[in-house]
Amino acid sequence: MMAMQEQDALCFPLLVNASCRKTQRPPSVAALSFMLLSSISLITFTLNLLVIISISHFKRLQTPTNLLLLSLAASDFLKVHQDHSDTADPEG
């Protein structure tokens, strides 16, 4: 019984001797971490959208440097959106 409980606490149970131990966090710390990372993701998503709309809308902002910035904002926007949709679907 004790070996089974010890095995459940390992990161990779099949690698008994070389596996790391899982850290047990209190639910309040896990919830706080989730809220903090979610808010950072939402802020990043919103600000990238603002950069994309601003540079695309105003012709005066469409300089070569800003077009590079637009490209970076668009790729970051898509990555944050992809990460968000991956974590929102627990089945997939």
Contacts in CASP RR format, 6 or more apart in sequence:
PFRMAT RR
TARGET T0000
AUTHOR 0000-0000-0000
METHOD contacts of the structure
MODEL  1
MMAMQEQDALCFPLLVNASCRKTQRPPSVAALSFMLLSSISLITFTLNLL
VIISISHFKRLQTPTNLLLLSLAASDFLKVHQDHSDTADPEG
7 13 0 8 1.000
7 16 0 8 1.000
9 21 0 8 1.000
9 22 0 8 1.000
9 24 0 8 1.000
10 16 0 8 1.000
10 19 0 8 1.000
10 20 0 8 1.000
10 21 0 8 1.000
10 22 0 8 1.000
11 19 0 8 1.000
11 20 0 8 1.000
11 21 0 8 1.000
11 22 0 8 1.000
12 18 0 8 1.000
12 19 0 8 1.000
12 20 0 8 1.000
13 19 0 8 1.000
25 33 0 8 1.000
41 80 0 8 1.000
41 83 0 8 1.000
41 84 0 8 1.000
44 76 0 8 1.000
44 80 0 8 1.000
45 77 0 8 1.000
45 80 0 8 1.000
45 81 0 8 1.000
45 84 0 8 1.000
48 73 0 8 1.000
48 74 0 8 1.000
48 76 0 8 1.000
48 77 0 8 1.000
48 80 0 8 1.000
49 77 0 8 1.000
51 69 0 8 1.000
51 70 0 8 1.000
51 73 0 8 1.000
52 70 0 8 1.000
52 73 0 8 1.000
52 74 0 8 1.000
52 77 0 8 1.000
54 61 0 8 1.000
55 61 0 8 1.000
55 62 0 8 1.000
55 66 0 8 1.000
55 67 0 8 1.000
55 69 0 8 1.000
55 70 0 8 1.000
55 73 0 8 1.000
56 70 0 8 1.000
86 92 0 8 1.000
END
